[in-house]
């Protein structure tokens, strides 16, 4: 997976942002996110995914613009507490911007949930 920071957040790369976090009081979050990002980048998937940070969360976008919907949102407290949510496609959502949220207790489960969230959100269905 080609995961890069959205061009509209120019202050630091995703790695630089979460490295800085890992050096602060929220270090467990930063370390977990850095490892998770590395795992996502290692996936044999050619999708180009753009990351935007919001507070400590990583929001996955299908287009390189802040105007893109936040299709998947990832939060990590540490290596055993991940929260993944995705935006439901409009044609099946019970209301505008409906979301599905789940918890993962391991990095492996978080990666599987993120892949599922990306597929179910439909954000990358027409993109390579």
Secondary structure, DSSP 8 states (H G I E B T S, - for coil): -EEEE-TT--S--HHHHHHHHHTSTTHHHHHHHHHHHHHHHTSS---EEEEEEETTEEEEESSSSTTS---EEEEEEETTEEEEEEE--TTT-SSTT-EEEEEESSHHHHHHHHHHHHHHH-TTTT--
